[in-house]
Amino acid sequence: MEEENKPQESDSPETVEKQNKLIGFLANVLRGVAIGVAFIIPGFSGGSVAAILGIYEKLVSSVADLFKKFKQSIAFLFPVLLGMILGIAALILPIQWGIRHYPIPTVTLFVGLALGGLPSVTEKLKGGRFSWKHAAACLVPLIAAAALCFLPHGDAVDLFHLNFGGYLLLVLMGLIASCALVVPGISGSMLLLIFGYYNPIVELVTKKLFAGYEIGICILVLFCVAIGIVAGFFGISVLMRYLLKKFPRGTYCAIVGFIVGSIPAVYFSTAGEAGLTPSTLPASPWYWIVSVLLLFAGIALSYLLVCFARKKNEKPDPSE
């Protein structure tokens, strides 16, 4: 009887703390997976996903303060970056297959995820007056994000016959791509499409590299892009942290505008990549029924993730 009244080892504070840290780690890995998936879908932004999942401010602050609060920042960033890598590596081929063969249903699932999590961003605007400046801060980014899909796409770049200037441009493309990781609603993959780099880079990763074709050039290309992404990641994070501290309501108005504007952009870009026009859209009712079902599935899943994030935020963060 005395043994039964003793506290179980599994209930000790140390064990509970370890369990909470593990749960927090796995939750951030899953968030990273979602951000990585958004990065490879033209029209979507990893920053939007971070905002929807409620970790945007912490993500920006962790990057901006990496050298000031190294241990704390790494504890948060490592599982997120791990999840991004896992998400891109595991899902780039299935997502590319889905966009190629079933573009509208595939993209509609992710649109549902964006819509379902939008309230987690709009709730940041509660309280205080809503002025014309806030309206402009929302409307201008909305128009800018939607207008991206109407810009003509550049010709595909030959990544295997670049000169020195071509490799410098790859660094610049990495800087541009980093926008998708930090600025909500701005799709780095969409911008890469416009400049003609998206499809060549995806093909290099999914086909050339794994096939062993010109491995040295493949690694050099990815290295140059990575340099740009890392530099842009830090630079834009510092800027966004400043804006969030100095103009929080205006910044979140802009974030909402970017996210909403990116929704039509992703449909236009996906349809363009798939060669779909109003006259060539699938006529099968099941195609559209499945699309609607995936839309609601995405909304429901995103809403559940937001609810989970809210409950988690009510408790101390085990990663800190």
Summary of the structure (lengths in Angstrom):
residues: 320
radius of gyration: 21.1
end to end distance: 38.9
largest distance: 79.2
contacts: 1072
relative contact order: 0.18
helix: 78%
strand: 0%
